[in-house]
Amino acid sequence: MVNKEKGYEEKIEEEFLYEKDEEARITEPFDPQAVDIISQPMTISNLVDQLKYGDIVLDPDFQRYANLWDDEKQSRLIESLIIKIPLPTFYFDDCGDDKYIVVDGLQRLYTLKRFMALEKEDTDRLRLKGLEYLKEFEGRMFEELPPNIQRRIRTRNITAYVIRPGTPDKVRTSIFTRINTGGLKLEPAEIKNSVYRGQAANLLKELAHTEEFVRATRSKIPPNRMLDCEFVNRFLAFYLLGTDAYKGNLEDFLNDVLVRLQKESQEVLDQCRQDFRKAMNYAWVLFGEHAFRKLKTDGHYGGINKPLFDAMSVNLAKLSVAECEILLQNKENLEQKFHDLLNDKNFSKSISNATAKIMNVKNRHRAISEIFRSVIEHD
């Protein structure tokens, strides 16, 4: 989908990870006993108290859309509580310090916050609107409902499940993916940012916001659903783990590097920062507007291509500054070789179809490395 915000009119090229009849193989299924989710009895009153004191986090930085429902839809939810229609299950991630992050149920919780947890004078307080059955309560705030109706809402039981601390990050990622059913589902990068809280997520966001990355990608990668962090995640995975460690499941591979980054030293993180910025800088000065873009059949350049991004950026990162300068001195020769490579059918396939297959991943990284080396060594 095209982002209509200024600067994002160009599409990011769609990536076809696997052939139509092929799925990512689960190479290391996790132990079902590692799924540590408990049922936790709660009432609406419990939820409202936690919302008041900030114990339920409604606006973590991976949730960019906490208020999707209009007043009428929120009011219908309150009406459901009054007439005793059960609410869907809530899911929370226990992030320690008695605080929960919402996995599923964000819009419902935001509704409860507006109707019951905000101060009465708050201009964002919800007044019931567009009710289907209880027309006599139109325009009322919670405190203006009859006392028996207030008690009915407060004492309503809800079904809640909590992912407990200690659940392995990979397991939590899978849980988030499977149970996230909200009005606007979390993107993979948003899920990772929630699960891998700490230095791994912080590094992704830091690098995605660097001037070098924004310039090299020409401000074409929308940050609003953390797609920019997904690109950085790909770079770090192939940069730190290497193509030899790739086993055919791209999602697992991207998670693997985040697990590693959580434990890496500052020295390694600093090296990642330095080499990423170097790669982005030289991608721009060497390829300019054509950086990370493949040729279309009509000879024009398409949108930014994810597989081409990881192959180009990682190979540039692994070169020394002196080697990058040699490429720059021979820029015309490099551009011709690269143009020929983009026209090569086998290479084009490796960045266009079944791009997550081991063979295609290795082929595209190897091909770009060989071009760089050929220019450097024949200088």
Salt bridges, closest charged atoms under 4 A:
GLU9 OE2 - LYS220 NZ 2.74
GLU10 OE2 - ARG218 NH2 2.90
GLU13 OE2 - LYS294 NZ 3.52
GLU15 OE1 - ARG234 NH1 2.77
GLU22 OE2 - ARG25 NH1 3.78
ASP36 OD1 - ARG164 NE 3.10
ASP55 OD1 - LYS99 NZ 3.84
ASP61 OD2 - LYS205 NZ 2.48
ASP71 OD1 - ARG114 NH1 2.81
GLU72 OE2 - ARG76 NH2 3.86
ASP93 OD2 - ARG172 NH2 2.53
ASP93 OD2 - ARG197 NH2 3.40
ASP124 OD1 - ARG114 NE 3.42
GLU132 OE1 - ARG76 NH1 3.71
GLU143 OE1 - ARG125 NH2 2.83
GLU144 OE1 - ARG127 NH1 3.09
ASP169 OD1 - ARG172 NH1 2.82
GLU187 OE2 - ARG225 NH1 3.97
GLU190 OE1 - ARG225 NH2 2.62
GLU206 OE2 - ARG273 NE 2.74
GLU212 OE1 - ARG277 NH2 3.28
GLU230 OE2 - LYS306 NZ 2.85
ASP244 OD1 - LYS362 NZ 3.85
GLU251 OE2 - LYS192 NZ 2.27
ASP256 OD1 - LYS170 NZ 2.33
GLU264 OE2 - ARG260 NE 2.61
ASP270 OD1 - ARG273 NH1 2.70
ASP275 OD1 - LYS278 NZ 3.37
GLU289 OE1 - ARG218 NE 3.14
ASP298 OD1 - HIS300 ND1 3.40
ASP310 OD2 - ARG234 NH2 2.97
ASP310 OD1 - ARG364 NE 3.54
ASP310 OD1 - HIS365 NE2 2.87
GLU323 OE2 - ARG373 NH2 3.02
GLU377 OE2 - ARG373 NE 3.21
